[in-house]
Amino acid sequence: MNRFAILSSILCLSLVLSPAVQIGKSNTGSPDLAAKLCEIVDVLRIAWGQDFESNYKKYMLGSSPTVLLISRDEMRKIAALRLDGRRRDGETTHGLTLGQKPDVKIVVVYEGLAPILVAKAIVHEIGHLELRDKSLSRNAEEAQVRKIVETEFFEKVLGGRWLEMTVAALQKKVLAVEQGGRVYKGHTPEAVDLLYRRLRKGGLNIGKSPAHDQILATQVFIFTNSQENLAAALDFEDRN
């Protein structure tokens, strides 16, 4: 085993699962889970590039790390408590940033999600944390994280050419949708299926599931709409 592989194995074992997962029915020492944790670390290594070591040390290590991986059942319970002040669906919420600096915590669901989507949720929530001091409205911040941080994530992991070709192909599959006096590019089943294929072509084996369908439908909307449209859509949801 080379030095890189050894380092990756050490780091993946340092990812912190919540205490409830550790004492529950999940076998946290299983080869499948260990392999998944290593895949999450490998994606973060690519996404963070030269900042990987500093980011990993800052957010993922220590006796009380900022990022904690949790089960879906735990997310259901956290979402029901509305700890961030918003109504959440625990079935479709995959990551949350809770608390205030310096005691902020990020919780991300690892269960039932492909490693790249777990890594994306981690990067997404860290994006929120890094924008905390910018005095943006809640929806403006969310729109910026979705459009800028998530788009850059896919560009770094899969390459600029992959992103350019994928967005161009998706633009041909979406449909115009009017909502609240604004026209958006709405996702379609064909667009979601296309994104599955594009991710697999990029070397990522993402199995089809309801959770993945929901995440990729949102990603189609992010890829094909402007940041202004994303913010407006979030504002519309809050009003209705």
Contacts in CASP RR format, 6 or more apart in sequence:
PFRMAT RR
TARGET T0000
AUTHOR 0000-0000-0000
METHOD contacts of the structure
MODEL  1
MNRFAILSSILCLSLVLSPAVQIGKSNTGSPDLAAKLCEIVDVLRIAWGQ
DFESNYKKYMLGSSPTVLLISRDEMRKIAALRLDGRRRDGETTHGLTLGQ
KPDVKIVVVYEGLAPILVAKAIVHEIGHLELRDKSLSRNAEEAQVRKIVE
TEFFEKVLGGRWLEMTVAALQKKVLAVEQGGRVYKGHTPEAVDLLYRRLR
KGGLNIGKSPAHDQILATQVFIFTNSQENLAAALDFEDRN
1 9 0 8 1.000
8 38 0 8 1.000
8 41 0 8 1.000
8 42 0 8 1.000
8 45 0 8 1.000
9 38 0 8 1.000
11 41 0 8 1.000
11 56 0 8 1.000
12 34 0 8 1.000
12 37 0 8 1.000
12 38 0 8 1.000
12 40 0 8 1.000
12 41 0 8 1.000
13 34 0 8 1.000
13 37 0 8 1.000
14 60 0 8 1.000
14 61 0 8 1.000
15 37 0 8 1.000
15 40 0 8 1.000
15 41 0 8 1.000
15 60 0 8 1.000
15 69 0 8 1.000
16 60 0 8 1.000
16 65 0 8 1.000
16 67 0 8 1.000
16 68 0 8 1.000
16 69 0 8 1.000
17 26 0 8 1.000
17 28 0 8 1.000
17 68 0 8 1.000
17 69 0 8 1.000
17 70 0 8 1.000
17 110 0 8 1.000
18 68 0 8 1.000
18 69 0 8 1.000
18 70 0 8 1.000
18 71 0 8 1.000
18 74 0 8 1.000
18 107 0 8 1.000
20 70 0 8 1.000
20 71 0 8 1.000
20 74 0 8 1.000
21 28 0 8 1.000
21 69 0 8 1.000
21 70 0 8 1.000
21 71 0 8 1.000
21 74 0 8 1.000
22 28 0 8 1.000
26 33 0 8 1.000
26 71 0 8 1.000
26 111 0 8 1.000
27 33 0 8 1.000
36 110 0 8 1.000
36 115 0 8 1.000
37 110 0 8 1.000
39 115 0 8 1.000
39 116 0 8 1.000
40 110 0 8 1.000
40 115 0 8 1.000
40 118 0 8 1.000
40 119 0 8 1.000
40 122 0 8 1.000
41 56 0 8 1.000
42 115 0 8 1.000
43 115 0 8 1.000
43 116 0 8 1.000
43 119 0 8 1.000
43 157 0 8 1.000
44 52 0 8 1.000
44 55 0 8 1.000
44 56 0 8 1.000
44 119 0 8 1.000
44 122 0 8 1.000
44 123 0 8 1.000
45 52 0 8 1.000
46 156 0 8 1.000
46 157 0 8 1.000
47 119 0 8 1.000
47 123 0 8 1.000
47 153 0 8 1.000
47 156 0 8 1.000
47 157 0 8 1.000
48 55 0 8 1.000
48 56 0 8 1.000
49 156 0 8 1.000
55 126 0 8 1.000
58 66 0 8 1.000
59 65 0 8 1.000
59 66 0 8 1.000
59 67 0 8 1.000
59 106 0 8 1.000
59 122 0 8 1.000
59 126 0 8 1.000
60 66 0 8 1.000
60 67 0 8 1.000
66 104 0 8 1.000
66 105 0 8 1.000
66 106 0 8 1.000
66 126 0 8 1.000
66 129 0 8 1.000
67 106 0 8 1.000
67 108 0 8 1.000
67 122 0 8 1.000
67 125 0 8 1.000
67 126 0 8 1.000
68 105 0 8 1.000
68 106 0 8 1.000
68 107 0 8 1.000
68 108 0 8 1.000
69 107 0 8 1.000
69 108 0 8 1.000
69 109 0 8 1.000
69 110 0 8 1.000
69 118 0 8 1.000
70 78 0 8 1.000
70 107 0 8 1.000
70 108 0 8 1.000
70 109 0 8 1.000
70 110 0 8 1.000
70 111 0 8 1.000
71 109 0 8 1.000
71 110 0 8 1.000
71 111 0 8 1.000
72 90 0 8 1.000
72 91 0 8 1.000
72 109 0 8 1.000
72 111 0 8 1.000
72 112 0 8 1.000
74 107 0 8 1.000
74 109 0 8 1.000
75 90 0 8 1.000
75 93 0 8 1.000
75 94 0 8 1.000
75 95 0 8 1.000
75 96 0 8 1.000
75 107 0 8 1.000
75 109 0 8 1.000
76 90 0 8 1.000
76 91 0 8 1.000
78 90 0 8 1.000
78 96 0 8 1.000
78 98 0 8 1.000
78 107 0 8 1.000
79 88 0 8 1.000
79 89 0 8 1.000
79 90 0 8 1.000
79 93 0 8 1.000
79 96 0 8 1.000
80 88 0 8 1.000
80 90 0 8 1.000
82 88 0 8 1.000
83 96 0 8 1.000
83 98 0 8 1.000
83 99 0 8 1.000
84 96 0 8 1.000
84 97 0 8 1.000
84 98 0 8 1.000
84 99 0 8 1.000
88 96 0 8 1.000
92 211 0 8 1.000
92 214 0 8 1.000
93 109 0 8 1.000
94 108 0 8 1.000
94 109 0 8 1.000
94 113 0 8 1.000
94 117 0 8 1.000
94 118 0 8 1.000
94 121 0 8 1.000
94 211 0 8 1.000
94 215 0 8 1.000
95 106 0 8 1.000
95 107 0 8 1.000
95 108 0 8 1.000
95 109 0 8 1.000
95 121 0 8 1.000
95 124 0 8 1.000
95 125 0 8 1.000
96 106 0 8 1.000
96 107 0 8 1.000
96 125 0 8 1.000
97 104 0 8 1.000
97 105 0 8 1.000
97 106 0 8 1.000
97 125 0 8 1.000
97 128 0 8 1.000
97 129 0 8 1.000
98 104 0 8 1.000
98 105 0 8 1.000
98 106 0 8 1.000
98 107 0 8 1.000
99 105 0 8 1.000
101 132 0 8 1.000
104 129 0 8 1.000
104 132 0 8 1.000
106 122 0 8 1.000
106 125 0 8 1.000
106 126 0 8 1.000
106 129 0 8 1.000
108 118 0 8 1.000
108 121 0 8 1.000
108 122 0 8 1.000
108 125 0 8 1.000
109 118 0 8 1.000
109 121 0 8 1.000
110 118 0 8 1.000
112 209 0 8 1.000
112 211 0 8 1.000
113 121 0 8 1.000
113 211 0 8 1.000
113 212 0 8 1.000
113 215 0 8 1.000
114 204 0 8 1.000
114 205 0 8 1.000
114 206 0 8 1.000
114 207 0 8 1.000
114 212 0 8 1.000
116 157 0 8 1.000
116 199 0 8 1.000
116 204 0 8 1.000
116 206 0 8 1.000
117 206 0 8 1.000
117 212 0 8 1.000
117 215 0 8 1.000
119 153 0 8 1.000
119 157 0 8 1.000
120 150 0 8 1.000
120 153 0 8 1.000
120 154 0 8 1.000
123 149 0 8 1.000
123 150 0 8 1.000
123 153 0 8 1.000
124 145 0 8 1.000
124 146 0 8 1.000
124 149 0 8 1.000
124 150 0 8 1.000
124 153 0 8 1.000
127 145 0 8 1.000
127 149 0 8 1.000
128 141 0 8 1.000
128 142 0 8 1.000
128 145 0 8 1.000
131 141 0 8 1.000
131 144 0 8 1.000
131 145 0 8 1.000
134 141 0 8 1.000
136 144 0 8 1.000
139 231 0 8 1.000
139 234 0 8 1.000
139 235 0 8 1.000
139 238 0 8 1.000
140 231 0 8 1.000
142 230 0 8 1.000
142 231 0 8 1.000
142 234 0 8 1.000
143 227 0 8 1.000
143 228 0 8 1.000
143 230 0 8 1.000
143 231 0 8 1.000
143 234 0 8 1.000
144 227 0 8 1.000
146 222 0 8 1.000
146 227 0 8 1.000
146 230 0 8 1.000
147 222 0 8 1.000
147 226 0 8 1.000
147 227 0 8 1.000
147 230 0 8 1.000
148 227 0 8 1.000
150 219 0 8 1.000
150 222 0 8 1.000
151 163 0 8 1.000
151 222 0 8 1.000
151 223 0 8 1.000
154 162 0 8 1.000
154 163 0 8 1.000
154 166 0 8 1.000
155 162 0 8 1.000
155 163 0 8 1.000
158 199 0 8 1.000
158 202 0 8 1.000
158 204 0 8 1.000
162 198 0 8 1.000
162 201 0 8 1.000
162 202 0 8 1.000
165 198 0 8 1.000
166 195 0 8 1.000
166 198 0 8 1.000
166 223 0 8 1.000
167 223 0 8 1.000
167 224 0 8 1.000
169 194 0 8 1.000
169 198 0 8 1.000
170 191 0 8 1.000
170 194 0 8 1.000
170 195 0 8 1.000
170 220 0 8 1.000
170 223 0 8 1.000
170 224 0 8 1.000
171 185 0 8 1.000
171 224 0 8 1.000
173 188 0 8 1.000
173 190 0 8 1.000
173 191 0 8 1.000
173 194 0 8 1.000
173 220 0 8 1.000
174 185 0 8 1.000
174 186 0 8 1.000
174 187 0 8 1.000
174 188 0 8 1.000
174 191 0 8 1.000
174 220 0 8 1.000
174 224 0 8 1.000
175 185 0 8 1.000
175 186 0 8 1.000
175 188 0 8 1.000
176 183 0 8 1.000
176 184 0 8 1.000
176 185 0 8 1.000
176 186 0 8 1.000
177 183 0 8 1.000
177 184 0 8 1.000
177 185 0 8 1.000
177 186 0 8 1.000
178 184 0 8 1.000
179 233 0 8 1.000
179 236 0 8 1.000
180 236 0 8 1.000
182 229 0 8 1.000
182 232 0 8 1.000
182 233 0 8 1.000
182 236 0 8 1.000
184 221 0 8 1.000
184 225 0 8 1.000
184 229 0 8 1.000
184 233 0 8 1.000
185 221 0 8 1.000
185 224 0 8 1.000
185 225 0 8 1.000
185 229 0 8 1.000
186 220 0 8 1.000
186 221 0 8 1.000
186 224 0 8 1.000
186 225 0 8 1.000
187 217 0 8 1.000
187 218 0 8 1.000
187 220 0 8 1.000
187 221 0 8 1.000
187 224 0 8 1.000
191 217 0 8 1.000
191 220 0 8 1.000
191 224 0 8 1.000
192 213 0 8 1.000
192 216 0 8 1.000
192 217 0 8 1.000
192 220 0 8 1.000
195 216 0 8 1.000
195 219 0 8 1.000
195 220 0 8 1.000
196 206 0 8 1.000
196 207 0 8 1.000
196 208 0 8 1.000
196 212 0 8 1.000
196 216 0 8 1.000
199 206 0 8 1.000
200 206 0 8 1.000
206 212 0 8 1.000
221 230 0 8 1.000
221 233 0 8 1.000
222 230 0 8 1.000
225 233 0 8 1.000
END
